[in-house]
Amino acid sequence: MALQVRTARDDDRQALHDLSQLAFAARPAPYDDANDRGANPLDRRLLATEGERIVGRLAVWELGQWFGGRRVPMGGVSGVAVAPDARGRGVASTLVHEAIRAMRDRGEVVSSLYPMNHTLYRRNGWEVAGSYPEQRLDLRALTPLPRPDGQVDVRPTTEADLPAIRELHEAVSREEPGNLSHGPEFGARRLLGHPGIQEGYVAEANGRLTGLLVASRTDPADDRGFYTITVLQLLAVDLASELALLRVLAAQYPVAGTVTLVTPPQSALPMLVGERDLRPADRGWCWMTRLVDAAGAIAARGYAPDVTAEVHLHLDDPVARWNTGPHVLRVKDGAGHLEPGGRGDVRLGIGRLASLYTGWASPHRLARLGLVTGADAADLAALDRVFAGRLPWSRDFF
Ligand SMILES: CC(C)(COP(=O)(O)OP(=O)(O)OC[C@H]1O[C@@H](n2cnc3c(N)ncnc32)[C@H](O)[C@@H]1OP(=O)(O)O)[C@@H](O)C(=O)NCCC(=O)NCCS
């Protein structure tokens, strides 16, 4: 039967939910209309049908991602799901190709996602491009933390906090490569805590909002065990606010046993508790990025102001053919341009350019692995200078 792809309609909501549950859940959760209407708008959900039946779906969040101190418009692909009996015949690939075209039309020059299945996305031009540094620690390790200096108050979040929380998220994320910039519909519930299911707290000092903690609990394995805490957001403008929020977690010891939280190596926590107490959480997520519009992506990010470089590239992109061919990459005075033409000396696939673009991959390593070819030492050094920076990471999951 012929496969057709279209955007979702209002009467598809329940069927799309059911398909997601079939693909991802051990026990299907009931459809929640209010929750569904608070998620992606219908024109950002794509579905594949065979006759009347929906056999595949995905959604694209309207987001941004910070690279070089600038907000790059990003489409966040999530919830890619195909009915079990329709798998292995190109349904997901067809949906993904359509999503790439739609993102290009909307000016979302890059796309990122959290892969369950690297192969599907790697084949379609995404490549591993950053970490989601989720760590687990025994809650007891937080109990000896010092009290914060100065006067920081902590209280539950309210709806009225949302604008200040969004500002706080932008402020702490913009200098962190790979961090997200939330779009308008990236749920209030994620930032305030889902009432009745999660807890949300803000830190305040001198009448100003200085931190946010959103956390959920998971049941103990048996009725004598501890519950565990998963931190969904931990934002703080200074150490005092971070300590004040960590105390909210520590105060749950010993009823809660462990806490899982996203913490990059450069954050305060490893030094505060001692690095040996933090263990990578077992899911080991990374994120993958695709350059949807390579020229647009190069122009959108920031670069170190003292880097000047020119590299003649040849890009291969069989899925988004507008990116294919020889291009000259020029970077000067903090701005980058990618223009068609030139000698096409350095040959690489679009996914490899994505992993360089975010600062995740080293050009020397890619060349050693034969994934970048034709580059001489000057080309590799130039690519290294252009994309160098701290390792990209993300604090949000979607
Ligand atoms: C992953 C999923 C969406 C793939 O859907 P699909 O329609 O079968 O995918 P396609 O037929 O377009 O596959 C394209 C390529 O992806 C790769 N791929 C697809 N499913 C795979 C799997 N389960 N394991 C490894 N590789 C896989 C294959 O290389 C495949 O090409 P090939 O068949 O020529 O070898 C589907 O299996 C699914 O819904 N799984 C459960 C939910 C899930 O994991 N979603 C992804 C979330 S990030």
The ligand as a Tripos MOL2 file, in Angstrom:
@<TRIPOS>MOLECULE
LIG
   48    50     1     0     0
SMALL
NO_CHARGES

@<TRIPOS>ATOM
      1 C1         13.6780    3.1380   14.9570 C.3       1 LIG1
      2 C2         12.4230    3.0860   14.0880 C.3       1 LIG1
      3 C3         11.7500    4.4410   14.1410 C.3       1 LIG1
      4 C4         12.8810    2.7550   12.6550 C.3       1 LIG1
      5 O1         11.7380    2.7740   11.7940 O.3       1 LIG1
      6 P1         11.7800    2.0490   10.3510 P.3       1 LIG1
      7 O2         10.6580    2.5770    9.5510 O.co2     1 LIG1
      8 O3         11.8830    0.6030   10.5580 O.co2     1 LIG1
      9 O4         13.1800    2.5910    9.7680 O.3       1 LIG1
     10 P2         13.6830    2.5140    8.2590 P.3       1 LIG1
     11 O5         13.0600    1.3250    7.5930 O.co2     1 LIG1
     12 O6         13.4990    3.8340    7.5980 O.co2     1 LIG1
     13 O7         15.2330    2.2290    8.5080 O.3       1 LIG1
     14 C5         16.2620    2.9550    7.9150 C.3       1 LIG1
     15 C6         17.5990    2.4210    8.4170 C.3       1 LIG1
     16 O8         17.7470    2.6510    9.8120 O.3       1 LIG1
     17 C7         18.4190    1.5470   10.4130 C.3       1 LIG1
     18 N1         17.5390    0.9590   11.4160 N.ar      1 LIG1
     19 C8         16.1900    1.0100   11.4750 C.ar      1 LIG1
     20 N2         15.7410    0.3770   12.5760 N.ar      1 LIG1
     21 C9         16.8280   -0.1000   13.2150 C.ar      1 LIG1
     22 C10        17.0180   -0.8100   14.4300 C.ar      1 LIG1
     23 N3         15.9860   -1.1500   15.2190 N.pl3     1 LIG1
     24 N4         18.2960   -1.1060   14.7800 N.ar      1 LIG1
     25 C11        19.3610   -0.7350   14.0110 C.ar      1 LIG1
     26 N5         19.2190   -0.0590   12.8540 N.ar      1 LIG1
     27 C12        17.9880    0.2600   12.4680 C.ar      1 LIG1
     28 C13        18.7350    0.5740    9.3270 C.3       1 LIG1
     29 O9         20.0560    0.8480    8.8850 O.3       1 LIG1
     30 C14        17.7320    0.9110    8.2670 C.3       1 LIG1
     31 O10        18.1850    0.6720    6.9750 O.3       1 LIG1
     32 P3         18.1940   -0.8260    6.3300 P.3       1 LIG1
     33 O11        16.8560   -1.4040    6.6720 O.co2     1 LIG1
     34 O12        18.3810   -0.5460    4.8810 O.co2     1 LIG1
     35 O13        19.3320   -1.5120    6.9800 O.co2     1 LIG1
     36 C15        11.4420    1.9700   14.5610 C.3       1 LIG1
     37 O14        12.1610    0.7700   14.6650 O.3       1 LIG1
     38 C16        10.7840    2.2610   15.8940 C.2       1 LIG1
     39 O15         9.7220    2.8640   15.9570 O.2       1 LIG1
     40 N6         11.4390    1.8200   17.0070 N.am      1 LIG1
     41 C17        10.9500    2.0740   18.3570 C.3       1 LIG1
     42 C18        11.0720    3.5440   18.7370 C.3       1 LIG1
     43 C19        12.4660    4.1080   18.5030 C.2       1 LIG1
     44 O16        13.4840    3.5290   18.8580 O.2       1 LIG1
     45 N7         12.5090    5.3110   17.8980 N.am      1 LIG1
     46 C20        13.7180    6.0430   17.6240 C.3       1 LIG1
     47 C21        13.8120    7.0530   18.6930 C.3       1 LIG1
     48 S1         15.2320    8.0620   18.6210 S.3       1 LIG1
@<TRIPOS>BOND
     1     1     2 1
     2     2     3 1
     3     2     4 1
     4     2    36 1
     5     4     5 1
     6     5     6 1
     7     6     7 2
     8     6     8 1
     9     6     9 1
    10     9    10 1
    11    10    11 2
    12    10    12 1
    13    10    13 1
    14    13    14 1
    15    14    15 1
    16    15    16 1
    17    15    30 1
    18    16    17 1
    19    17    18 1
    20    17    28 1
    21    18    19 ar
    22    18    27 ar
    23    19    20 ar
    24    20    21 ar
    25    21    22 ar
    26    21    27 ar
    27    22    23 1
    28    22    24 ar
    29    24    25 ar
    30    25    26 ar
    31    26    27 ar
    32    28    29 1
    33    28    30 1
    34    30    31 1
    35    31    32 1
    36    32    33 2
    37    32    34 1
    38    32    35 1
    39    36    37 1
    40    36    38 1
    41    38    39 2
    42    38    40 1
    43    40    41 1
    44    41    42 1
    45    42    43 1
    46    43    44 2
    47    43    45 1
    48    45    46 1
    49    46    47 1
    50    47    48 1
@<TRIPOS>SUBSTRUCTURE
     1 LIG1         1 GROUP 0 **** ****
